[in-house]
Amino acid sequence: MMDRVYLDWNATTPLRPEAKAAMAAAWELCGNPSSVHAEGRQARRLVEDARSAIAAAVGGRAQDVVFASGGTEANAMALTPGVRRGGGAPAQRLLVSAIEHASVLSGGRFAPEAIEPIAVTPSGVLDLDDLRSKLADGPPALVSVMLANNETGALQPVREAAGIVHAAGGLLHVDAIQAFGKIPFDLESLQADMVTLSAHKIGGPKGVGAVVLAGGVERLEPLLRGGGQELGRRAGTENVAGISAFGAATKAAMASLATDTVRLKALRDRLEAGLRQVDGIIVFSDDVPRLPNTTLFTAAGLKAETAVIGFDLAGIAVSSGSACSSGKVQPSHVLAAMGFPPDLAQGAVRLSLGWSTSPTDIDLAVKAWLKLANTLLRGGRNTA
């Protein structure tokens, strides 16, 4: 087989060697982590070691980390009517930014009529004035704002939003799934009441996620009821191997975070310089702070599905900025919220980089793009 270049790290990442080793070690154990015998205590130790690693990575307490089956369940768990902090008023409605992941836009356990969107700017950043306006009129709210958008990479003004939310007596949930392991942050710097994380975005296995609570958060009702696992906050025997691997991936990601951030930004800038050799390229959210690894681009007349196939045939894995449902391509809701017309939004292509991405990978992607552009954009390459 031809060598492949993987540039879809925001969708999922390869399994880190450290995570693979942790899973293999956990598979050798037979104990249930809720059992009190030696085998059970061995399994419990793996779970608690991972819990401590994840808590340390985001400046939380180990007892406030609640494991889930992935980021989607973690978000659904966090979006609970009635949740409150420090004896404050319980949340009666949910405000979500218009660019959130579908698992947040769906509202968790809030009734549809209790969910309101918050506008974003044309750069894809939360409109703080709209947030302030919506909080001023109505009962206490839980507000959900992602730290980094999964399509554009745009970083959101979470700390500023937190000040507005808390002044209005509300709580702030932050979906940090795309940001975790790519930029430094913690609960204190964000002033968040809850953050959600996912293992497979940082080199862990698919099917494991977590909610991390700030101190004093109360009434987070279980999404799954049954046994008393996770201090009664999520029933079901813990996925010991997956959780252990999540912890190992977290430690590895945190150890290389500073160097990876600098290196990936340089590679992203190299990529975007290459893409812009074609006239008329639009790189979304390039005028605001972004994740160091993410580029979402388009050009007038570009069809994303055709471009993605073209990249794939050239041995390069990228993704479309559009969401597919039942075979029908829909314009990205993120780009629609930013005010881009459907014909332009349907041409968006995302390239996202990771720890093993090399300069050669970037050069191969640019070479493939220039060849594709000559075909798909009818000679759109700038040869000046």
C-alpha positions in Angstrom: 0.0 0.0 0.0 1.0 3.6 -0.6 2.1 5.6 2.4 -0.7 7.6 3.8 -0.7 11.1 5.4 -3.3 11.5 8.2 -4.5 15.0 8.6 -7.9 14.4 10.4 -6.7 14.6 14.0 -9.7 16.6 15.2 -11.9 13.6 14.2 -9.8 11.1 16.1 -6.2 10.4 16.9 -4.0 7.3 16.7 -3.7 5.4 20.0 -0.6 6.5 21.8 1.9 3.8 22.8 1.5 4.7 26.4 -2.3 4.2 26.2 -1.9 0.9 24.3 0.4 -0.4 27.0 -2.0 0.7 29.8 -4.9 -1.1 28.1 -2.9 -4.3 27.7 -1.9 -4.2 31.3 -5.5 -3.7 32.4 -6.8 -6.5 30.2 -4.7 -8.9 32.3 -6.8 -8.1 35.4 -10.1 -9.7 36.1 -11.2 -7.8 39.2 -14.3 -5.6 39.3 -13.2 -2.1 40.7 -16.2 -2.2 43.0 -15.0 -5.4 44.7 -13.1 -5.3 47.9 -10.8 -8.3 47.3 -7.2 -8.0 46.0 -8.3 -8.3 42.4 -10.9 -5.6 42.7 -8.5 -3.3 44.5 -6.0 -3.7 41.6 -8.6 -2.7 39.1 -9.7 0.2 41.4 -6.1 1.4 41.6 -5.9 1.8 37.8 -9.2 3.7 37.7 -8.1 6.1 40.5 -4.7 6.6 39.1 -6.3 7.7 35.8 -8.8 9.9 37.7 -5.9 11.7 39.5 -4.0 12.2 36.2 -7.0 13.8 34.5 -7.8 16.0 37.5 -4.2 17.2 37.7 -4.3 18.1 34.0 -7.2 20.5 34.4 -6.5 21.7 37.9 -9.4 19.8 39.5 -9.9 17.3 42.3 -9.8 13.6 41.7 -13.2 13.1 43.4 -14.8 15.6 41.0 -13.9 13.6 37.9 -16.8 11.5 36.6 -16.1 9.0 33.9 -18.5 8.4 31.0 -18.6 6.4 27.7 -17.3 9.3 25.7 -17.6 13.0 25.0 -21.2 12.8 23.9 -22.3 11.2 27.1 -20.2 13.5 29.2 -21.9 16.5 27.6 -25.3 15.0 28.1 -24.4 14.3 31.7 -23.3 17.9 32.3 -26.4 19.5 30.8 -28.7 18.8 33.7 -31.7 21.0 34.7 -31.5 22.0 38.3 -27.7 21.8 38.6 -26.3 24.5 40.9 -23.1 25.5 42.7 -22.5 26.5 46.3 -26.2 26.5 47.2 -27.0 29.0 44.5 -30.2 29.0 42.4 -30.7 25.9 40.2 -30.4 26.2 36.5 -33.8 26.3 34.8 -32.8 27.0 31.2 -29.9 26.3 28.9 -28.0 28.8 26.7 -25.6 27.3 24.1 -23.4 29.0 21.6 -24.6 28.4 18.0 -21.3 26.7 17.1 -21.5 23.9 19.7 -21.1 20.2 18.9 -24.3 18.4 18.2 -24.2 16.7 21.6 -24.5 20.1 23.2 -26.9 21.7 20.8 -29.3 18.8 21.5 -29.5 20.1 25.0 -28.9 17.1 27.2 -31.9 16.7 29.5 -33.3 20.2 29.1 -36.6 20.4 27.3 -36.4 21.9 23.8 -38.4 25.0 24.9 -35.8 25.7 27.6 -32.9 25.9 25.2 -31.7 29.1 23.6 -28.8 29.7 21.1 -26.2 32.4 21.6 -25.0 34.2 18.5 -21.4 34.2 17.3 -19.4 36.8 15.3 -18.5 36.4 11.6 -15.1 35.2 12.9 -16.7 32.4 14.8 -16.3 33.8 18.3 -19.1 33.9 20.9 -21.0 37.2 20.9 -20.6 38.3 24.5 -23.2 41.1 24.1 -25.8 38.6 23.0 -24.9 36.3 26.0 -25.3 39.3 28.3 -28.6 40.2 26.8 -30.1 36.7 27.0 -29.0 36.3 30.6 -30.5 39.6 31.6 -34.1 38.4 30.9 -35.1 35.1 32.4 -34.5 32.6 35.2 -31.1 31.3 36.2 -29.3 29.5 33.3 -26.7 26.9 32.6 -24.5 28.2 29.8 -22.5 25.9 27.5 -19.6 27.4 25.5 -16.9 25.2 23.9 -13.3 26.2 24.5 -12.2 25.6 20.9 -14.4 24.9 17.9 -13.9 21.5 16.3 -14.3 22.9 12.7 -12.6 26.3 12.6 -10.3 25.9 15.7 -11.4 29.3 16.9 -10.8 29.8 20.6 -13.8 31.1 22.6 -13.7 33.9 25.3 -14.6 31.4 28.0 -13.2 33.4 31.0 -15.0 36.6 29.9 -18.2 34.5 29.4 -17.8 33.0 32.9 -17.7 36.5 34.5 -21.0 37.4 32.7 -22.6 34.1 33.6 -21.7 34.1 37.2 -22.7 37.8 37.6 -26.2 36.7 36.4 -26.3 33.8 38.9 -25.7 31.1 36.3 -23.3 28.2 35.8 -20.8 27.7 32.9 -20.2 24.3 31.2 -17.2 24.2 28.9 -16.8 21.5 26.2 -13.0 21.3 26.2 -12.8 18.2 24.1 -11.0 19.7 21.1 -8.8 21.9 23.2 -7.6 19.2 25.7 -4.0 18.3 25.0 -3.6 21.1 22.4 -3.5 24.2 24.5 -2.9 24.7 28.2 -6.0 25.5 30.4 -7.4 24.6 33.8 -10.6 25.1 35.7 -9.3 28.2 37.5 -8.1 30.0 34.3 -11.5 29.3 32.6 -13.6 30.0 35.7 -15.7 27.1 34.5 -18.1 25.1 36.7 -17.8 22.0 34.6 -15.6 20.8 31.7 -16.0 17.8 29.5 -13.2 15.7 27.9 -12.8 12.8 25.6 -10.0 10.2 25.4 -9.8 9.6 21.7 -8.9 13.2 20.9 -5.6 13.0 22.8 -4.4 9.5 21.8 -6.6 7.5 24.1 -9.2 4.9 23.1 -12.6 5.6 21.7 -15.5 5.2 24.1 -14.2 7.0 27.2 -14.8 10.5 28.4 -15.2 12.5 31.6 -16.9 15.4 33.3 -14.7 17.4 35.6 -16.6 19.5 38.2 -15.5 22.6 40.0 -15.8 22.4 43.8 -19.3 22.9 45.1 -21.3 21.8 42.0 -24.4 20.1 43.2 -27.4 18.2 41.8 -25.7 16.7 38.8 -28.3 14.1 38.3 -27.1 10.7 37.0 -27.8 10.1 33.3 -27.6 6.3 34.0 -29.1 4.9 37.2 -28.4 1.6 38.8 -25.4 0.9 41.0 -23.5 3.5 43.0 -20.4 3.8 40.8 -18.7 7.2 40.4 -20.0 8.3 43.8 -23.5 7.7 42.6 -23.1 10.0 39.6 -22.9 7.4 36.8 -24.0 3.8 37.2 -22.3 0.9 35.5 -19.1 -1.0 36.0 -16.2 1.2 35.0 -14.4 0.6 31.7 -11.1 -0.2 33.5 -8.9 -0.7 30.4 -10.3 2.4 28.6 -10.1 4.6 31.7 -6.5 3.5 32.4 -5.5 4.2 28.8 -7.2 7.7 29.1 -5.0 8.4 32.1 -1.9 7.3 30.3 -2.7 9.3 27.2 -3.4 12.4 29.4 0.0 12.1 31.0 1.7 11.8 27.7 -0.2 14.7 26.2 0.6 17.0 29.1 4.3 16.1 29.0 4.7 17.3 25.4 2.1 20.0 25.4 4.4 23.0 25.3 6.6 21.8 22.5 3.7 20.4 20.5 1.9 23.7 20.6 4.8 25.6 19.1 5.7 22.9 16.5 2.1 22.4 15.3 1.5 26.1 14.9 4.6 26.4 12.7 3.3 23.4 10.6 -0.2 24.9 10.3 1.3 28.2 9.1 3.4 26.4 6.5 0.2 24.5 5.4 -1.8 27.7 5.0 0.9 29.5 3.1 0.9 26.6 0.7 -2.9 26.5 0.4 -2.9 30.3 -0.4 -0.8 29.7 -3.5 -4.3 29.3 -5.0 -6.2 32.6 -5.6 -9.3 33.2 -3.6 -8.7 30.9 -0.7 -10.6 31.6 2.5 -9.2 30.3 5.8 -12.0 30.5 8.3 -11.4 32.3 11.7 -7.8 33.2 10.6 -8.3 36.7 12.2 -8.8 35.3 15.8 -6.8 33.0 18.0 -7.2 29.4 17.0 -6.0 25.9 17.9 -2.4 25.5 16.6 -3.3 22.4 14.6 -6.5 23.3 12.8 -7.2 24.8 9.3 -10.7 25.1 7.7 -10.6 26.5 4.2 -12.6 26.9 1.1 -12.7 28.7 -2.3 -15.6 29.8 -4.4 -16.8 26.9 -6.6 -15.1 24.2 -4.5 -17.1 21.1 -3.6 -15.9 19.7 -0.3 -16.9 16.1 -1.0 -15.0 16.1 -4.3 -12.0 17.7 -2.7 -12.0 15.2 0.2 -12.1 12.3 -2.3 -9.4 13.9 -4.3 -7.1 14.2 -1.2 -7.9 10.6 -0.3 -6.9 9.3 -3.7 -3.7 11.2 -3.3 -3.1 9.3 0.0 -4.1 12.1 2.3 -6.9 11.8 4.9 -8.8 15.1 5.5 -12.4 15.9 6.3 -15.3 18.0 5.1 -16.6 21.0 6.9 -20.1 19.7 6.2 -22.1 17.2 8.2 -23.6 14.3 6.4 -27.0 12.8 7.4 -28.7 9.9 5.5 -26.4 10.6 2.5 -27.4 14.2 2.2 -24.7 16.8 2.6 -25.7 19.8 4.7 -23.9 23.0 5.1 -21.9 23.3 8.3 -24.0 24.8 11.1 -20.9 26.5 12.4 -20.3 28.3 9.1 -24.0 29.1 8.9 -23.9 30.7 12.4 -20.9 32.7 11.2 -23.0 34.1 8.3 -21.5 32.3 5.4 -23.8 31.3 2.5 -24.6 27.6 2.0 -22.8 27.4 -1.4 -19.5 28.6 0.2 -20.0 26.6 3.4 -20.5 23.4 1.5 -17.0 23.7 0.1 -15.2 23.8 3.4 -12.4 21.3 3.9 -10.7 20.8 7.3 -7.1 19.7 7.8 -6.0 19.0 11.4 -2.6 18.0 12.6 -1.1 16.0 15.4 2.0 14.9 17.2 3.4 12.8 14.4 2.6 15.2 11.6 5.9 16.2 9.8 6.9 18.9 7.4 7.0 16.3 4.7 3.3 15.5 5.4 2.5 19.2 5.0 4.4 19.5 1.8 2.6 16.4 0.4 -0.8 17.9 1.3 0.1 21.2 -0.4 1.3 19.4 -3.5 -2.0 17.4 -3.6 -4.0 20.6 -3.1 -2.3 22.5 -5.9 -3.0 19.6 -8.3 -6.6 19.4 -7.2 -7.1 23.1 -7.4 -6.0 23.1 -11.0 -8.7 20.5 -11.8 -11.5 21.5 -9.4 -11.2 25.2 -9.7 -10.4 25.2 -13.4 -6.9 26.6 -13.3 -7.3 28.4 -10.1 -3.6 28.0 -9.1 -1.7 31.3 -8.9 1.4 30.8 -10.9 2.5 34.4 -10.7 
